[in-house]
């Protein structure tokens, strides 16, 4: 029972975070930042689009992705 209660609590926390991210997206006037907040909200709610299956010959080990949007560092 404890596991299912923890799962429900975790799910509620994810939904709250996604709600806050959507609110931030609603309040910002910067379209890039808005898309960033909405993308994060989709990630937390599991609404992430599946990546395309055809990688066009790109090896994931060659991709240098730090997870930081460079545009937000300005």
C-alpha positions in Angstrom: 0.0 0.0 0.0 2.9 2.4 0.8 4.2 2.1 -2.8 0.8 3.0 -4.3 0.5 5.9 -2.0 4.0 7.1 -2.9 3.1 6.7 -6.6 0.0 8.8 -6.2 1.9 11.5 -4.3 4.6 11.5 -7.0 2.0 11.8 -9.8 0.3 14.7 -8.0 3.7 16.5 -7.6 4.4 16.0 -11.3 0.9 17.4 -12.2 1.4 20.4 -9.9 4.8 21.1 -11.5 3.4 20.8 -15.0 0.6 23.2 -14.0 3.1 25.7 -12.7 5.1 25.4 -15.9 2.0 26.0 -18.0 1.2 29.1 -15.8 4.7 30.4 -16.4 4.3 29.9 -20.2 1.0 31.7 -20.1 2.6 34.7 -18.3 5.7 35.2 -20.4 5.8 37.3 -23.5 8.9 35.5 -24.9 7.8 32.9 -27.4 11.0 30.8 -27.0 10.7 30.7 -23.3 7.0 29.9 -23.6 7.8 26.9 -25.7 10.5 25.9 -23.3 8.0 25.9 -20.3 5.4 24.0 -22.3 8.0 21.4 -23.5 9.0 20.9 -19.8 5.3 20.6 -18.8 4.8 17.9 -21.4 7.9 16.1 -20.2 6.7 16.0 -16.6 3.2 14.8 -17.6 4.4 12.1 -19.9 3.0 13.9 -23.0 6.3 13.9 -24.8 6.1 13.1 -28.5 7.8 9.9 -29.5 11.0 10.6 -31.4 11.2 9.7 -35.1 12.4 6.2 -35.7 14.6 7.2 -38.6 17.7 8.8 -37.1 19.2 9.5 -40.5 22.5 7.9 -39.6 23.0 9.9 -36.4 24.6 8.0 -33.6 23.3 9.1 -30.2 26.8 8.8 -28.8 27.9 11.6 -31.2 25.3 14.1 -29.9 26.6 16.6 -27.4 23.4 17.5 -25.5 23.9 19.2 -22.1 20.2 19.6 -21.6 20.6 23.4 -21.4 18.8 25.7 -23.9 21.6 28.0 -25.1 19.1 30.7 -25.9 18.2 31.0 -22.2 21.7 31.7 -21.1 21.7 35.2 -22.6 
